[in-house]
Amino acid sequence: MQPKLISIAQMRTVVYNQNLQITRFAKSGRIDEAIRVFNNMNNRNTVTYNSMVSAYSKNGRLSEARRLFDAIPLKNSVSWNTMIAAYSHNGFAAEAAHLFERMPERDDFSWALMITCYARSGDLEKARRLFDRLPIKGRSQVCWNAMIAGYAKKRRFYEAERLLYEMPERDMVSWNSVLAGYTQNEEMVMGFGFFERMTERDVVSWNLLLDGFVRIGELDSAWEVFVRIPEPNVVSWVTMLNGFARNGLVVEARRLFDRMPERNLVSWNAMLAGYVQNLEIEEGFRLFEDMSERNAVSWTTIINGFVRVGKLERARELLDAMPYKDVAAQTALMSGYVRIMNMDEAHRIFDVIKSRDVVCWNVMIAGYAQCGRMDEAMHLFQAMPEKDMISWNTLISGFAQGGQMEEAIGIFEEMSERNTVSWNSLISGFTQNGFYMDSLRHFILMRREAKKPDWSTFACVLSACTNVAAFRVGEQLHSLATKRGFINDLFVANALITMYSKCGRISKARQVFSEMVVVDIVSWNSLIAGYAMNGNGRETLRIFSEMVKCGTNPDQVTFIGVLSACSHAGLVKEGVDLFESMTKDYSVQPTAEHYACMVHLLGRVGRLDEAYELVKEMPINANAGVWGALLWACRMHHNAELGRFCAEKLTEFEPRKTSNNVLLSNLHAEEGKWNEVERVRVSMEERGAHKQPGCSWIEVNNQVCSFLSDNLRQWRMSEILETLKALRIQMRDIDIKYAFSSHG
C-alpha cells in the first residue's frame, strides 16, 4: 500500500497551524511545549523560525533565540526585526544596533524599532542621530512617533512637543505619546494642560489621563475623569477599579466591578488582584471559584495570595490543581518557602520547573544568599543560562552581608555593566563590615563612572563618614544630597543627623531635623542620642518631652539615649524617674542596655551599693555592658573588692578582652596592691589575652589620618603624647571635682 500523499495546500495548512501553536504556547509561557511542536515539525518555513525566535526571546532565553536566528536558512526583514526586538526588550541596545547595521535591507519598522531601542535605554542622542539619518520624506509616522515617545518618556517634554508640531501629519498616536510621557512620569498638572490643548482625543487619551491620576493616588480627580469619558471601554473601567483596589478601597472596587457593562478576563483578574493586594484572600478565592474562565494570571494571583498570608499548603493544592504548570505560579509557591527559609522545599519545586525564567533563578539565588548559603547561591548563579543585573547584584549583596568582601569585589569586577544597585550593594557591604574608608573610596569611583547615587548610596556613605568622624566629607555629601534632591528623604536626613552629632556639630544636626518635612521615631532617637553623646543632658530631656507632646511614642532606643544623657550629666533624679516611667507610662520593657545606663548613672555619683543591688535584682541576665559599667564605677570610687567581683563576671562574657583586666589592674595599682596587679597580669597571659593597640583618627584637609597607640614613629608623635598627657591630667581633675560636687 502506497503512503498517502498530501497536497501542497494541505501541507501549508499543517505548517500554518503548527506556527499558530508555537505562538500560543509562547504567549502563555509554555516554552517547552512550543519547542516540542517545533522539533516535531517535518516542514518549516521562515515564519516558523521567526515564531520560535520570538518564543525564546519572550521567555528570556536570548542565547537560544540568537542561535536559532543564525540558523534560519532564508532570513527576511521580519527575522531581523524579531531578533532586534528581542535584544531591545531585554535591554541589550549594543547587540541590537550591531544587527541593525548588518541588515541587508531595512523597512520602516526596523528604523522605528532601533530608534525605540535607543530611546528606551536612555540614549536619546543616538536615537536622534538615527532619526536624522532618514530623509524627511522617508520618515514614516512610526519613526516620528517613536522619537516623540522617547523624548516624552525621558521627561524631555519641550523637545517632544516641538517634534510633535514639526510633524508633517499628526495622528492620535503622536498626541497620545506626548500625553503618556506626562502621565507616566506623574506630571499631572502639565499633563492635564496638554490634554486640554489636544485638538483631538480618543478613549486612549482619556484612559491615559485617568491612569495618571490613579498613579499619584488622586482618586477624586480620577473619578471626575472617569465619569467624563464619552464612551468608556473595558480599560477605563479596569483602570478605575485598579485605582480603588491599590488604595485599599476594595468595597468601592467591587461595587464598580459589579456595575461593569461587560467583563472580560482582565476585569476578573483585576478584581482578584485587588482582593489579594489587600490580603482578603478568602474573598478573592470565592471570586476565583466564580470565574467561568481562568488563565495563568488568575491561577498565579490566587496562589500568590495564599503564599502572602503564609498558607503554603493551600497554595500547593491550587498549584497541583492547575491544568498546566506555569513558571510564574511555581515561582510564587517557591518564593513562599524561601520566605520562611525552607530552602530544601523551595529547591524541590525549582527542580520540577521545566522552563525556568530569570525570575525563577533569581528567587532561588536570593533565598540561598539570605540564608547565608553562598556556596549554593554561587553554584546556581554559575548554572544560569541567562543572567540579568538582579542576578549579579543579589550575589554581591549576599557575599557582602556575610562579610565575604573579597568575593563581593570579585563578582563586582566581573560585571560588564553595573547600575546604582551594584555600587550600593558593595558600598553598603564595606560600611556594614567596618571598611569605612573603602566605602568612601568606592563612592568616589562610582561618581567617576558617572553613576548617579540614590538615597541608599547617601545613607551608606554618610554612615561611613559617621564612623570615622569625617565631618568635611559629610558636609560635602550633605551639599550633594541637596543638589540631587534627596535631602527630604527620611533615611538620608536621619543619617545626616547622626553624622553631625558624632562629629560634634549638634547645632547642624538640630538644623537638619528642623528642616525635615516628615520625621519618624528614628529621627527623634538620632537627635536625642546626638545631644546625649555631646553631653547636653538638659536639652536631651527637653527634646524627649517635645517628642512625647508631638504624639510620637518613645521606644527602647529612645530610653537608652535619655538615660545615657542623664548619666553623663549627673541627672540622677531625672534618670531614676525616667527608668521607672518606661514600663509604667510607656509599656517599654527595660533591656540590659537600660540597666547598664542606670548602673553607670548611680555609680558615677558614688552610689555603688544601689547600683549593685539594681544588678542583683534585674529580672533579666546582666551582660558585659552592665558588669563593665559597675567595674568602671568601682575604679572611679576605689572599691577594689566589688571591682574584683565585677572583673570575674566580665571574664565569663569576654575572656580575651583586655580592657576590663587593665581597669582592674589600675584599680589595684592606685591602692598600692602590687601583688594583685601582678596576679591580674599573669592571669591575662595565661588566658592568652593581649592588649590591642588603640586606634584613633582625625580629618585633616579632607584626609582621614589614623593613629595607633603602639606606633611611636608616627607623624609628630612626641607632640601627640605630650598633649594626651596634659588632657589626661585635666580630665582626672574634672572627674574628682565632679564626684565631690555630686556628693554635696
N, C-alpha and C positions, 0 to 999 in steps of 0.2 A: 504494500500500500504506500503510495507516494505521500510525502509530507504535504500538509495543506499550505498553499501559498496565500499570502495576504497581499492586497494591493498597496500601492504607494500611499494612496489616500488613507487606508486603514492604518498603515504604519505611522503616518504623520499624526493621526488622531491619538494613537497609543503614546507617542512621544509627547504630544501636547498635554495629555492627561497626566503623564508622569512628571512633566515640568511643573504643572499646577500643584501636584502633590508635594514636590520639593519646596515650593514657595510657601504652601500652607504649613508644612511641618516647621519650616524655618521661622515663620511668624509666631508660632506658638511655642518656640523654644525647644522643639523636639528634633534637635540637630542629628541625633543618632539615626532616627527614622528617615530623615532626609538623605543621610549618607547611604543607608541601606537601599533606598529606591535608586539613587544614583549608581551605586555599584552593580545593581541587578539589571540595569538598562542595557539592552542589546544595541540600541541605536541612540546616539546622542547628537544633538545639533548645538550650534553656538548658544542658543537660548538656554539649553540645559546647563552648559558650563557657566554661563552668566548667573543663572539662578543659584547654582551651587556655590559660586564665589560669594554671592550676596548672602547666602545662608551661613557660610562660615564667618563672614565679617560681622553679621548681626549678632552672632553668638560669641564674639570676642576672640575668634580663632584666626588671627590675621596671618600668621605664618603659613597655615594650611590654605587660606584664601590665596595668598601670593603664589604658593607652589602650583595650585590648580590654574591660576591665571596664566602663569608662564607656560603651562602645558596645553592651553587652548590652541587647537590646530589653526583655526581661522578666527582671528580676533576682529570684531567690528568696533565701532565707536562706543557702543553700549558696554562692551567688555572693558575697554579702557576707563570709561566713566564709572563703572561699577567698582573697579579697584581703587580709583582715585577717591571715590566717595567713601570707601571703606577706611582708607588712611585718614581722610578728612574727619570723619565722625569719631575716630579714635584718637585724634589729636596729633597725628604724625604728618605735619604740614610739609616737612622737608622731603619725605618719601613721596607724598602726593605731587609735589612740584617736580620731582625728578621724572615721574611717569608722564606728567603733563607735557614736559619739554620733549619727551621721546615719542609722543603720539604722532603717528603718520598723518592723521587728519583730525582736525578739531571741529566740533559743532558748537552751536550757541550754548548748549548745556555744559560742555567741557569748560568753556570760559567762565560761565556763571558759577560752576562748581568750584573752580580754583580760586576765583575771587572770594567766594563764600568761605572757603577753607582758610585763606589768609586772614580774612576779617574775623572769623571765629577764634583763631589763635591769637588775635590781638595785633597782628602785623598789618595795620591798615595802609602803611606806606607801600608795602609790596603789592597789596590788593589794588591800590590806586595806580601803581605803575603798570600793572597788568591791564587794568581798565583803560588806561590812556594809550596802550599799545593798539587797541582796537580803533579803527576809524569811526568817526561819529555816526556815519550812516550804517556801519557794520555792528554797532552796539545794539544788541537785542534788548527788549523790555526786561528780560530776565537778568541781564548783566547790570542794567541801571538799578533794578530793584535790589539785587544782591549787594551792590555798593552802598546804596542808601541804608539798607538794613544793617550793614556792617558799621557804618558811622553811628547810626542811632543806638545800636546795641552797646557801643563803647562810649556812650554819653557825649558824642561829638554832634550835638543836635544842630548847631549852626550849619555845619558842613552838610549834614543830612538834608536839612530843609533847602539849603542853597542848591544842592544837586537835584532835589525834587523839582524845583522851579526851573531848572535848566533843561529838564527832560523835554524832548520834542512832543511827547504824548504821555500823559499820566493815566494810570489805571487804578483800580481800587487797591491792588497790592502795593502800589507806590505809597499811597496815602497811609494805608494801614501799617506799612513798615516803619514809618516815622512815628506813628501813634504808639506802636508796640514798643519802640525804644523808650518813649516817655513812661508808659505804664509799667513795663517790666523792670525799669530802673526806679520805680516808685516815685517819679517826679510828677505827682498828680496835679499840681497847680498848673504847671506848664502843659501837661498832657491834656487837661480839660480845656485850656485855652486853645491848643492846636485843634482839638476835636470841634470846638465851636467855629474855627476858621475853615474847616474842611468843606469844600464845595459839594462833595457828595459823600454819603455814608451808606454802609450796608450793615447787615446784622453782625458781621465780624467786627466792624468798628465799635458798635455798641458793646459787644462782648469783651473787647479789649479794655474799654473804659470801665466796665463792670469789674473785670478781673483786677484792674489796677487798684480800685478802691478796696476790694476784698484782700489784696496783698498787704495793704497797710492797715487793715483792721477797721477801716471806716465803713461799718456796716450800714449806718443810716444813709450815707451818700450812695453806697452800693444799691440799697433798696430803692432809692429815688431813681437811679439809672435804670434798674430792672423794670420798674413799673412804667417807665417812659419808652421802653423798646417797642417799636411799632409791631413787629412780629417776632417775639422771642422764639428761638429754636431750643432744641434739647440742650445745647451747650450753655445757653443763657440760664436755663433752669438749674443745670448741674453746677454751674459756677456759683450761683447764689446759694445753692444747697451746701456746697463745699465751704462757703464763707461762714454760714451758720455753724456747721459742724466743727470747723477749725477753731472757732472761738467758743466752743463748749455749749453752743445753743442747739442741743440735739433735738429738743422738742420742736423748736421752730423749723429745723431741718426736716423732721419727719412730716410736719404739717405741710411744708412746701412739696415734699415728695408725694404725699397723698393727693395733692392738687394738680400734679403734672398731667397735661392732656395726653401725653404719650410717654411711655417709659421704655428706654432701651436697656441693654445690658450695662452700659456705662452708668446709667442712672442708679440701677440697683447696686452696682459696685461702689458708687459714691456714697450712698446711704449706709451701706455695710461698713465702709471705711470710717464714716462718721461715728458709728457706734464703737468701733474698735479704737479709734483715736481717743475717745472719751471713756474707754475701759468699760463700756456697757456691753460686755461680751455675750451674756446670755440673751439680751435683747437682739444683739447682732446675729446670734445663732438662729433665733426664731425667724428673722428676716431671711437668712441664708436658706433655711428649710422651705420658705415660701417661694423661693426663686424657681421659675419654670425652666430657666436656662442658666448655666454656670460656665465660666471659663477658668483658665488658670489663675487669673487675677482674683476671682471670687474665692477659690479654694485657698490661695496663698494668704489672702486678707484674713479669713476666719482662723486659719491655722496660726498665723502670726498673732492674732488676738489672744488665743488661749496660751500661746507662749509668753506673751507680755504679762499675763496675770499669773504665770507660774504653773498653769495646768498642762503640764507636758504630756500626760497620758491621754487627755482629751485631744490634744494636738496630734499625737501619734495615731490615734484611732482615725481621725479625719484624713491624715496623710495615707493611711492604709486603704481607706475607702475611696480615695481619689481615683477616677477612671484611668488616668495616665499620670505618671510621676513627672512633676515639673521641678526643675532645679531650684527655682525661687522658693517653692513650698518646702522642699527638702532642706534648703539653706536656712529657712526660718526656724524649723524644728532644731536643726543643728545648732543655731545660734542660742536657742533656749538652753541647751545642755552646756554650751560654752559659758553662758552667763552664770550658771551655778557651779562652774569649774569641773564639770563631769566630762573631761576630755576623752575618756575611753569610749563613752556612749556617743559623743559627738563624732569621733573618728569612725565608729561603726556605720553611722549614717553617711559620712563622707565616702567611705569605701564602696557603698552601693550606688552612689550617684554616677550615672553613666556619662552624662555630659556636664562636666564641671565648668562653670564660667569663672571669671576672675574674682567675682564677689565671693563665691563659694570657697576658693582657695584662701582669700584674704581673711575670711571669718575664722578658718582653722588656724592660720598663722598667728592671728591676733590672740586667739584663745590660748595657744601654747605660750605666747610671749607674756600674757597676763599671769599665767601660772608659773612663770619663771623657767619653763622647759624649753630653753633656747636651742638646744641641740635638735629637738624635734621640729621646732619652728624653722630652723635653718635647712633641715632636710627637705621639708615641704617646699620652702622657697626655691631651693635648687631644682626641685622636680617640676615646678610650674612651667607649663608650655608658653604662656604669655604673662609677663609681669607688668603691672602698672605702677604709677607713682605711690599709690597706697601700700602696695606690697613692700617696696623699698623702705618707705617711711616707718611702717609697722615694725620692721626688723631693727632699724636704727633705734627706735623708741624702746623696744624690748631689751636690747643689749644695754642701753643707757640706764634704764630703770633697774636693771640687775647689776649695775656697777661695772659692767664689762665695756669700758670706754674704748679700749683699743679695737675691739671687734666692731663697735659702733662706728668708729672712724674709718675702719676698713670698708664697711658697707657704703658709707657716705662717699668715700673717694672712688668707689667702683661706679657710682651712678653717672650716667652720661648726661643727665639733666636733673636739676634739683629745683624744688619750689620752696616757698616760705616755710611750709611744714617740715621739710627736710632739715633746713637750718635750725628751726625751732627745736626739733627733736634732739639735735646734737647740742645746741646751746643749753637747753634745759637739763640735759644729761650732765654736762660739765658743772652746772650750778648745783644740782642735787647731790652730786658726788664730791663737792668741795673743791673742784678745779676752777676757781673763780676767775683767775687770770686767763685761762683757756677760753672761758665763756666770753670774756670781753674781747679777746683776740679774734674769735670766730665771728663776733658781731661785726667787727671791722671788715673781716674778709667777706661777710655777707653783703655789706654795703658796697664793697669794691666790685662784687659780682652783679651789682645793680638789682638785687632782690629787695623788695620793699618789706620792711619789718611790719608786723601787726601787733595787736595788743599783747599777745602772748610773748613775742620777742622782747618787748619793752619790759614786761613784768619780770621775765627771767634775768635779763641783763641788769635791771635795777636791783634785783635780789643779789646778784654777784657784787655789784658796787657796794651794797649794804654790808656785805660780809668782809670786804677789805677796806671799808670806810673811804672809798674813792669819791669824795664829795664833788670835786670839779668834774669828773666824768659823769657823775649822776646829774649834775646841773645841765651839762650838755645834752644828756638823754632827755631831761625834762623839756628843754627847748625843742628838741627834735620831735618828741611826742606831741607837743603843742602844734608844731607845723604840720605834722601828719594827721592831726585831727583825733588823736587817741587820748587827749588829756581828760576827757569826760568819761573814759572807760573806767569802770569801777576797779578792775584789777590793777590797772596802771596807776591810778590815783592812790590806791591803798599801798602799792609798792613804793611810791614816792614818799608817802608819809613815813613809812618805816625807814627808808633810806636817809631822809633828812634827820629823823630822830636819832638814828645810830651814828650819824656824822656830827651830832651835837648842835644841829641847826633846827631847834624845836620851833622857833617862830616861823620858819619856812614850812615846816610840817603842818603847823596850825593854819597857815595861809592856804596850803593845798586843800586841807579839809574844809575850810570856809568857802572855797570856790567850787566845791563839788556840787553838781546838780542833784545827785542822789547819793546817800550814804547808807551803809549797811552795818551790821554788827562788827564786821572786820574793820571797817573804817574807824569806828569808835574805839575798838580794842587797840588798834595800831596807835592812835593818838594817846590813849591812856598809858600804854606801855612806853611811848616816847617820853612823856612827861615824867613817868616813874624812873626810867633809866637815866634821865638828866637831873634827877634829884629834886624835882619840884613837886613835893607831896601835896601841898595845899591846892595847887592848880589841878593836880590829878583828881582829887576828891571833888573839886568844883565841876570838872568835866563829867565825872561819874554821875553827879546829881543832874547835870544838863541832859545827859543821855537818858536817864530814867524819866525825866519830865517830858522828853520827846516821844516817849512811848516805846523805846527800844529796851527789851528785857535783857539784863546782863546774863552772861553765861560763865562757864568755869574760867575761860581765858580772861574775861573782864576782871574777875576777882583776883586772879594771880597778879594782874597789873596793879590794882589799887592796894592790895595787901603788901606787895613789894614796895610801892611808893611810901606807904605808912612805915614800913620797916626802915627804909633808908632815911626818912625824915624824922624818925623817932616819935611818930604819932601813935602812941601805944593805945590810948583810949579809943581813938577812931578806928584803929585796926581791929581791936577786940570786938567793938560794936559791929563792924562790917562782917567779921568772921561769923558772929552769931546770927546776923541777919541773912546770911547766904541761904541757909536751909529754911529758916522761919518765914522770911519775906519773899524769897525768890525761888524756892524749891530747887536750889542748886546744891548737890551733894559735894562736900569737900573731898579733894583728892590729896595724895601725898604731897603734891607741889604746894597746895594751900597750907598744909601743916608745916612744911618747911619754911614758908614765909612767916608764919606765926612764931615758930621756934627762933628764927632769926630776929624777929621784932622783939620778943621778950628777952632773948639772950643778949641783944645789943645794949639793953639798959640794965643788964646785970641780974635779971630775974630768972636765974638759971633753974631754980627749984621748980618754978611754974612751967618753964619750958620743958623740963624733964618729965614732969607729971603729965603734961599735954601729950608727949610722945608715948608714955606708958598707957594712956587712956584712949589712944587712937583706935577707932573701930576698924581701921584697915592697917595692913602691914606697913611699917615705916620702910622707906627706901634709902638709898645712899644720900639723896638730897637732904632728907630730914636729919640723919646722923651727921652729915657734913656740916649742916648749919649749927647743930649743937656743939660739935667739936670746935668750930670757929669761935663760938661764944665762950667755950671753956678756955681757949688760948687767950682770948681778949681779957678775961677776968681771972686768969691764973688758977683754974680748977683742974689740977693735974689728974686727980683721981677719976672724976667723971670723964675727963678728956681721954684717959686710957681706955675706959669702957666704950666710949664712942668710937675710938680708933679700931678696937677689936670688932665692933659691929660693922664698921666700914670695910674692914678686911674681908668679911664674908661676901660683901657685894662686889668689891673692887680689889681683888687680891694683888694685882700688879700695878695699881695706881699709886704712885709715889708721893703725890702732893699731900695726901692725908697723913702719911707717916712723917713727912717733913714738918707738918704743922705740929704733930705731937712731939717730935724731937725738939723743935724750937721751944715748945711749952716747958719741957723738962730742962732745957738749957737755961731758960730765963730764971728758973728756980734753983739752978746750980746742981741739978741731979745728973751728973755726968755719966754715972753708971747706967741710968735709964736711957740717956742719949745713945750710948754705945749699944745697949740692948736693942733699941729700935733699929739702929744702923745694921747690926748683924742680922736681925730678923728680915730686913729688906733684902739683904744679899742672899739669904737662904731661899727666899721666895723668887729670886731672880728678878726682882724689881729694880729698875734703873731709872734714875730721874731723866726725863726727856728734856732737852733744851727748850726754853721758852722762845716763842716767836712773836714778834710784833711787826707792824708795818705802818708806813705813813705815806701820804700822797704829796709829792713834790713836783711842781711843774707838769702835771698830768701823768707823772710816772709814779707807780706804786713801788716803794722801796721796802724790802723786808729785812729784819734783823734777827739773828739767832743769838741767844744768850751765851752760848759757849764758843762763839767765833770772835776771838779777840783781835782779829786782823781787819775787822770791818772798818768802813769809812768813818773817820772821826770818832773811833770807839772810846778813846780816853775822855773826850768831852761828854759823850753819852753817859758813861759810867759816873762821872762827877755830878752830872745833872740828876741822874737817877738817885744817887746817894742823898743829895740835897732834898729831893722830893720825898724820899722815904722818911727822912727826919721830920719834915713838915707834917706829913700825914700822921706819923706816930703822935706828935704833939697835939694835933687836932683831935685824934681819937681819944687821947687821955682827957683833954678839956671837955670833950663832948660827953664822955662817960660820967665825969663828975657833975656836970651841969644837969644831966638826966636824972641822977640820984637826988639832986637838990630839988 
